[in-house]
């Protein structure tokens, strides 16, 4: 775990805990979801499967504040070939190395959701703004060549960075008796970090997630009603 | 008044001693060979290798401004002439390659590109910590031209392996731009 994660994660969790404990009367909501995202920033547009959970700790009809935790995993690893060379005069001067790369991400975010239009309708749209902390990793693997004697020229190298990101999007809700089915389309910025890899950059995902939200009444809220 | 003069003197001395440093080396670690730079041809100005299994890399190419001034290079390429032959010497800190030929022209330098050259002791030699040895070197890129303002400019990149009585150098890779660090007069 790198230093940024060690420092920023507890700060983020403390902020969320303080905000959560500050809300004594509202209902909370839990929203598990899954979806798909495609990276818009790298030349290889990495596609990922997202899974995550959101907790709405300010849960008002027109405004929600949520904290979310999301993991993203490579869906279709990118494949390619790169040239490899040798200084051994007894071997063929060049060869080809096969390459596979895939992107992973883990993020925590604080989101604001503002409902747009009539609040009593069964279907509703909201605007979503988020900021948070994410770790992006792009893993590269070379195979199918003589690693002992050949060296890959300008190889793609692993990318790993942790930083702050922002995202914005649209959220759609459809009410049911026991909860809400929702779909959320968001676009995220790349991580606000210094570029340290000559090939890969951090991910800027365009995500479509679908999930179901359940309202949970907090104990202290129930007690205050009694 | 005296105090003001002292402050002024202190500020003047500080400004005179100020110097800025710019790094022209980019070191990206290889994911396969730990501790070594990647094998590149983009002018990252670095050479790295394993010497008896231990990673070794050249220092950064740095340009200084201010009172210090100048550039410290990680490689120097010099052409030297003797009565019978000319030597083209590539010096990377403790590692040196000396190519020997009757005469070296710019075209000879360019012809090294895409060549794998066995260094057998007669056409040249490697030197590790002043100890001579043999080996092979592959020049992926080798370019040289006379600059319009005088001097030479170019680039080299490639791979090498060296064997001396007490050192085995493996997985050597280099990638450099050449400007003030090449002396190729003829």
Interface residues (C-beta under 8 A of the other chain):
Chain A: X85 X86 X87 X88 X89 X93 X140 X142 X147 X151 X152 X153 X154 X155 X157 X158 X197 X198
Chain B: X26 X28 X29 X30 X31 X32 X33 X38 X39 X40 X41 X42 X114 X116 X118 X135 X136 X137 X138 X140 X158 X159 X160 X161 X171 X172 X173
